[in-house]
Amino acid sequence: MKLSIVIPVYNEKETINEIINRISNAKVEADKEIIIVDDGSKDGTRDVLKKLSESKPDLKIIFKENNSGKGDTL
């Protein structure tokens, strides 16, 4: 069984590393996949996510061009 964790983000430059670390280190009895959907962040979150994708290839990161809200992003 695989647990999919979808994280919609918008302007989370200051907190995204901590969020991902906590989820990555959480102990669950299933394989995890972490999917991050950036909803058009403008504060540098995209740059942080691009660097993370180089060091954590198991992350799935989707970049949306325009902000359309959490509902649409999920």
QUIVEN-V927664 format. One record per helix or strand. SS is the DSSP state (hx for helix, st for strand). FROM is the first residue (numbers start at 0). TO is the last residue. Records with the same first field share a line. If there is no record, write none. Layout:
SS: FROM-TO ; FROM-TO
This chain:
st: 1-8 ; 30-38 ; 58-63
hx: 15-24 ; 44-54 ; 69-72
